[in-house]
Amino acid sequence: MSTTKVWYITGASKGMGLSITKELLSKGHRVAATSRASNIFNQLGTYGDRFLALVVDLKSEQSIELSFNKTIEKFGRIDVIVNNAGYGLGGALEELSAAEMTENFEVNFFAAVRVIQKALPYLREQRSGNIINISSIAGFAPGLGWSMYCAAKFALSGLSEALANDLKPLGLHVTNVLPGWFRTNFAAPDSIAYNINQIEEYGYLREYHEKMNSMHGTQLGNPDLLAAVFLELISSKNPPVNLFLGSDAFNRAKNKIQQLNQEMSDWEALSLSTDFK
């Protein structure tokens, strides 16, 4: 019995998605990879029948459904969904426009919702499969200056945890991956958007934006190691619901948990004060 799988990966034309796609193909897996551009995958054409390039508008249910139809037509099944597409949005909440906030949620959250909805009929019928949602450490322990991006990633993390409960009886596994900083182009201008409107009083937040821009090319995480992590996840009979990737994410999560435990302890009496006596 073959141990190779059929993977469907969004946002696969750059960054983590591209690294994962390349590594999986090199290990003999079959990959359906989505992008908004038609010619972005020319470099992967050498993998022949094991690779399917898909031009997909992740804001369109019809486009996503068509991409799954093409994947099934070519490979006969789908084993793993990787929701990787996303981008950062910097700015204070008061500075952000409705259009900026809506677009960020469309790509970072609702795109994953639409992909999962269209994938589930196939996964349900198989009674097997993995859904890997790539959130962010910012979706657990938020930093300064990224309020709406953090909110979108919190939403994706919450969805992942809820789905893990709902889908387990069907033999499906959901893992919420929360990476720290990986050496991809995520810190580059084409993966980050900033608020157009700027309010002087929030100038201190720009320091944190500059800090992130300055770390481009020096991040701790190696994206070429992600595929091996994902392969271990899908081979497990009981994969984790949440997986923090990178020492920076792991330590930041531990600090957040310690702070939360301390806060709960400090305010325990008030928390319990609302029960009927």
C-alpha atoms as one frame of an Amber mdcrd trajectory, in Angstrom:
protein
   0.000   0.000   0.000   1.380   3.376  -1.003   2.274   5.798   1.796   2.208
   8.819  -0.471  -0.724  11.210  -0.198  -2.631  13.716  -2.270  -2.213  17.226
  -0.877  -4.236  20.355  -1.632  -2.268  23.460  -0.630  -3.433  27.068  -0.838
  -1.077  30.005  -1.223   1.527  27.640  -2.659   3.308  30.060  -4.986   5.649
  31.518  -2.361   6.771  31.347   1.250   5.806  28.382   3.378   3.399  27.061
   0.775   6.050  26.862  -1.927   8.598  25.257   0.406   6.091  22.631   1.531
   5.033  21.921  -2.051   8.608  21.434  -3.271   9.558  19.154  -0.392   6.444
  16.989  -0.722   6.949  16.571  -4.464  10.586  15.630  -3.904   9.404  12.866
  -1.553   7.018  11.382  -4.103   3.721  12.887  -2.958   1.088  14.348  -5.277
   0.240  18.006  -4.824  -2.559  20.232  -6.072  -1.249  23.749  -5.485  -3.287
  26.925  -5.703  -2.239  30.423  -6.684  -3.856  33.536  -8.113  -1.427  33.618
 -11.061  -1.279  31.119 -13.937   2.467  31.084 -14.634   3.840  31.119 -11.095
   4.515  27.354 -10.982   6.657  27.038 -14.106   9.600  25.974 -11.937   7.654
  22.912 -10.706   6.663  21.557 -14.110   9.365  18.867 -13.921   7.240  16.853
 -11.476   4.835  15.915 -14.261   1.737  13.951 -13.317   2.341  14.333  -9.580
   1.817  18.095  -9.697  -1.334  20.052 -10.504  -1.163  23.840 -10.729  -4.498
  25.500 -10.003  -5.444  29.122 -10.564  -7.950  29.760  -7.778  -9.747  32.794
  -6.436 -10.099  31.914  -2.758 -12.859  34.496  -2.393 -15.006  32.529  -4.862
 -16.833  29.354  -3.833 -17.244  28.445  -7.489 -13.516  28.773  -8.183 -12.637
  26.633  -5.160 -15.207  23.975  -6.057 -13.849  23.784  -9.590 -10.317  23.323
  -8.236 -11.441  20.349  -6.142 -13.203  18.843  -9.147  -9.951  19.105 -11.116
  -7.966  17.597  -8.239 -10.280  14.594  -7.968 -10.310  14.181 -11.735  -6.503
  14.038 -11.815  -5.639  12.203  -8.603  -8.832  10.355  -7.668  -8.826  11.497
  -4.045  -7.657  14.147  -1.569  -5.921  13.234   1.675  -4.586  16.464   3.181
  -5.812  20.049   3.041  -3.298  22.768   3.930  -4.809  26.214   4.357  -1.717
  28.374   4.006  -2.879  31.477   2.098  -2.716  34.701   4.091  -1.061  38.067
   4.555  -0.230  40.456   7.380  -2.060  43.695   8.063  -0.399  46.289  10.266
  -2.109  49.227  11.898  -4.099  50.296  14.930  -7.768  49.345  14.843  -8.841
  53.008  14.755  -6.696  53.587  11.675  -7.989  50.684   9.591 -10.779  51.104
   7.072 -13.691  48.696   6.691 -12.300  47.630   3.315  -8.840  46.837   4.767
 -10.323  44.795   7.605 -12.781  42.932   5.399 -10.110  41.974   2.875  -7.812
  40.653   5.614 -10.541  38.458   7.074 -11.514  37.299   3.568  -8.019  35.970
   2.881  -6.858  34.908   6.362 -10.130  33.378   7.607 -13.026  33.054   5.183
 -10.836  31.602   2.427 -10.015  28.702   4.757 -13.698  28.335   5.647 -14.649
  28.073   1.985 -11.868  25.581   1.216 -12.832  23.341   4.134 -16.515  23.443
   3.196 -15.723  22.317  -0.345 -13.240  19.656   0.830 -15.449  18.028   3.442
 -17.759  16.098   1.083 -14.715  14.212  -0.257 -13.120  13.698   3.159 -16.413
  12.576   4.716 -16.935   9.977   2.007 -13.420   8.619   2.568 -13.782   8.711
   6.376 -10.144   9.760   6.469  -8.029  12.838   5.971  -6.224  15.712   7.631
  -6.922  19.428   7.626  -3.934  21.590   8.528  -4.716  25.246   9.086  -1.713
  27.537   9.252  -2.572  30.211  11.784   0.164  32.169  13.575   1.593  32.616
  17.041  -0.188  35.976  16.717  -3.404  33.945  16.820  -2.573  32.918  20.388
  -0.221  35.541  21.807  -0.743  38.797  19.876   1.959  41.362  19.347   1.695
  45.133  19.067   0.453  46.823  15.921  -1.345  43.923  14.245  -4.794  43.965
  15.857  -6.888  42.905  12.852  -4.382  40.322  11.612  -4.288  38.840  15.116
  -8.087  38.795  15.203  -8.259  36.906  11.898  -5.704  34.354  13.080  -7.510
  33.965  16.431 -10.648  33.223  14.397  -8.815  30.577  12.353  -7.397  29.020
  15.530 -10.849  28.948  17.125 -12.382  27.388  14.026  -9.659  24.736  13.978
 -10.249  23.726  17.587 -14.018  23.537  17.095 -13.664  21.526  13.881 -11.255
  19.117  15.549 -14.080  18.184  17.932 -16.807  18.113  15.286 -14.928  16.036
  12.716 -13.154  13.489  14.893 -16.141  11.066  14.880 -15.859  11.035  11.068
 -12.227   9.924  11.207 -10.938  13.349  10.200  -8.142  15.195  12.001  -7.673
  18.962  12.262  -4.440  20.595  13.378  -4.010  24.288  14.018  -0.390  25.196
  13.242   0.899  28.359  14.910   4.307  29.265  13.464   6.702  31.871  14.691
   9.020  33.684  12.295  10.197  31.593   9.343  12.701  32.694   6.739  10.220
  33.296   3.949   9.041  36.414   2.163   6.299  37.015   4.754   8.149  40.050
   6.094   8.571  41.398   2.561   6.277  44.121   1.162   4.316  41.721  -1.090
   3.079  39.755   1.942   2.346  42.665   4.283  -0.173  45.474   4.040  -0.231
  48.551   6.241  -2.996  50.959   7.073  -3.374  53.804   4.581  -4.755  56.222
   7.164  -2.272  57.019   9.947  -3.022  58.723  13.264  -0.090  60.477  14.896
  -0.846  59.169  18.395  -0.248  55.609  17.190   3.232  56.409  15.944   4.750
  54.072  18.525   3.265  51.109  16.663   5.357  51.910  13.580   8.424  50.916
  15.609   7.094  47.366  15.793   6.353  47.361  12.086   9.919  48.474  11.350
  11.269  45.804  13.681   9.489  43.119  11.686  10.658  44.546   8.364  14.250
  44.599   9.609  14.244  40.874  10.447  13.569  39.859   6.837  16.125  37.198
   5.927  17.254  36.546   9.512  14.232  34.674  10.927  14.936  31.553  12.980
  12.567  29.164  11.233  13.616  27.038   8.259  10.641  26.600   5.881  12.280
  23.611   4.170  11.731  21.588   7.360   7.967  22.144   7.442   7.042  19.299
   5.097   8.725  16.752   7.383   6.711  18.112  10.313   3.470  17.848   8.346
   4.290  14.292   7.263   4.742  13.332  10.893   1.423  14.989  11.751  -0.582
  13.044   9.186   1.102   9.747  10.091   0.009  10.093  13.718  -3.167   8.359
  14.914  -3.698  11.215  17.358  -2.171  14.408  15.950  -2.200  17.540  18.114
  -5.013  20.046  17.764  -2.513  22.885  18.277   1.117  22.794  17.230   3.471
  25.718  17.870   6.293  25.734  15.355   9.673  27.290  16.041  11.393  27.990
  19.334  10.189  31.601  19.229   6.538  30.547  18.916   6.906  27.799  21.520
   8.454  30.124  24.113   6.003  32.928  23.374   3.126  30.498  23.903   4.593
  29.275  27.196   4.886  32.866  28.426   1.293  33.569  27.420   0.060  30.464
  29.271   1.978  31.474  32.387   0.492  34.974  32.236  -2.992  33.549  31.758
  -2.600  31.170  34.692  -1.402  34.041  36.892  -4.258  36.294  35.815  -6.810
  33.552  36.500  -5.324  32.971  39.926  -5.292  36.687  40.755  -8.951  37.106
  39.801 -10.284  33.703  40.861 -12.486  35.091  43.642 -14.224  37.492  41.271
 -14.626  34.752  38.650 -16.415  32.520  41.158 -18.491  35.325  42.673 -21.282
  35.072  40.069 -22.473  31.573  41.011 -25.734  31.060  42.879 -25.030  30.732
  46.596
